[in-house]
Amino acid sequence: MQTLDEIGFKYRPSKIQHNYLPLMDLHLSPTRLEVKKVLEIGVQTDRSVKMWEEYFPNAEIYGLDIDKSCKEYEKGRIKIIIGDQNSQACLEKLPNDFDIIIDDGSHIEKHVIFSLNYLFEHKL
């Protein structure tokens, strides 16, 4: 199986610029075949959701983004939800039981803390 870094090289998501992928692979690889549901906050392009779809071959990949144009990336196991990570009403509408949540959204500390607290309590 390819590593996350190798798959990332194929899709070129923004995470590749910061050398996050080898560290993420270290933590995610032991369970990647068992993972059934992944949420990525912050979609922007189709690059990272495609990367996650390939990396987690048995999972539905949910992307949450405030930009309505991201809906065009929904295909197959990739589901795109339009909404704000800083809105409880939006987060309440997300499915339950995510195995993994990746926050690459607004990067505003207040938003990150809010969504982490809500999702950890209600969606994991």
C-alpha positions as CSV (number, residue, x, y, z in Angstrom):
1,M,0.0,0.0,0.0
2,Q,1.2,3.5,-0.8
3,T,1.9,5.9,2.1
4,L,0.0,9.1,2.6
5,D,3.0,11.0,1.4
6,E,3.1,9.0,-1.9
7,I,-0.6,9.4,-2.5
8,G,-0.3,13.1,-1.6
9,F,2.4,13.5,-4.2
10,K,-0.2,12.4,-6.8
11,Y,-2.9,14.8,-5.7
12,R,-0.8,17.7,-4.4
13,P,-3.1,19.0,-1.6
14,S,-2.0,22.1,0.3
15,K,-0.9,19.9,3.2
16,I,2.0,18.6,1.2
17,Q,3.7,22.1,1.4
18,H,4.0,21.8,5.2
19,N,5.3,18.2,5.4
20,Y,2.3,17.1,7.4
21,L,1.6,14.0,5.4
22,P,4.4,11.8,6.8
23,L,3.3,12.7,10.3
24,M,-0.3,12.1,9.6
25,D,0.5,8.7,8.0
26,L,2.4,7.7,11.1
27,H,-0.7,8.1,13.2
28,L,-3.4,7.1,10.6
29,S,-1.8,4.1,8.9
30,P,-2.4,1.5,11.6
31,T,-6.2,1.7,11.2
32,R,-6.6,3.0,7.6
33,L,-8.4,-0.1,6.4
34,E,-10.9,-0.1,9.3
35,V,-11.8,3.6,9.0
36,K,-15.4,4.0,7.7
37,K,-16.1,7.7,8.0
38,V,-13.8,10.7,7.7
39,L,-14.6,14.4,8.0
40,E,-12.3,17.0,6.5
41,I,-13.1,20.6,7.5
42,G,-12.0,22.9,4.7
43,V,-12.1,21.5,1.2
44,Q,-11.2,24.4,-1.1
45,T,-10.2,22.0,-4.0
46,D,-10.8,18.4,-4.8
47,R,-7.2,17.5,-4.1
48,S,-7.3,16.5,-0.5
49,V,-10.7,14.7,-0.5
50,K,-9.5,12.6,-3.4
51,M,-6.3,11.9,-1.5
52,W,-8.3,10.8,1.5
53,E,-10.6,8.7,-0.6
54,E,-7.6,6.7,-2.0
55,Y,-5.9,6.5,1.4
56,F,-8.9,5.2,3.2
57,P,-10.3,2.7,0.7
58,N,-13.2,1.6,2.9
59,A,-14.4,5.0,4.1
60,E,-16.9,7.6,3.1
61,I,-15.1,11.0,2.9
62,Y,-17.1,14.0,4.1
63,G,-15.8,17.5,3.2
64,L,-17.2,20.5,5.0
65,D,-16.6,23.9,3.4
66,I,-18.3,27.3,3.4
67,D,-17.7,27.8,-0.4
68,K,-20.8,26.5,-2.3
69,S,-18.6,25.8,-5.4
70,C,-17.0,22.9,-3.5
71,K,-20.2,20.9,-4.0
72,E,-19.0,20.0,-7.5
73,Y,-16.3,17.7,-5.9
74,E,-19.0,15.3,-4.6
75,K,-18.6,12.0,-6.3
76,G,-18.7,8.3,-5.3
77,R,-17.6,8.0,-1.7
78,I,-16.9,11.8,-1.4
79,K,-19.7,13.8,0.2
80,I,-19.5,17.6,0.4
81,I,-21.5,19.5,2.9
82,I,-21.7,23.3,2.6
83,G,-21.5,25.1,5.9
84,D,-19.5,27.0,8.5
85,Q,-17.4,25.1,11.0
86,N,-18.1,28.0,13.5
87,S,-21.9,27.3,13.3
88,Q,-23.5,24.9,15.8
89,A,-26.5,24.6,13.5
90,C,-24.2,23.4,10.7
91,L,-22.3,21.0,12.8
92,E,-25.5,19.5,14.2
93,K,-26.5,18.5,10.6
94,L,-23.3,16.5,10.1
95,P,-23.5,12.7,10.3
96,N,-22.5,11.0,13.5
97,D,-19.7,8.5,14.2
98,F,-16.7,9.9,12.4
99,D,-13.6,7.8,12.9
100,I,-11.3,10.7,11.9
101,I,-11.8,14.4,11.8
102,I,-9.2,16.6,10.0
103,D,-9.5,20.4,10.5
104,D,-8.0,22.3,7.7
105,G,-10.7,25.0,7.7
106,S,-10.7,28.6,8.7
107,H,-7.5,28.4,10.8
108,I,-9.1,31.0,13.1
109,E,-8.4,29.8,16.6
110,K,-11.9,30.5,17.9
111,H,-13.4,28.5,15.0
112,V,-11.0,25.6,15.5
113,I,-11.7,25.4,19.3
114,F,-15.5,25.7,18.8
115,S,-15.7,22.9,16.1
116,L,-13.2,20.7,18.0
117,N,-15.3,21.0,21.2
118,Y,-18.6,20.4,19.5
119,L,-17.4,17.6,17.2
120,F,-15.5,15.7,19.9
121,E,-18.5,15.6,22.1
122,H,-21.2,14.9,19.5
123,K,-19.8,13.4,16.3
124,L,-17.0,10.9,17.3
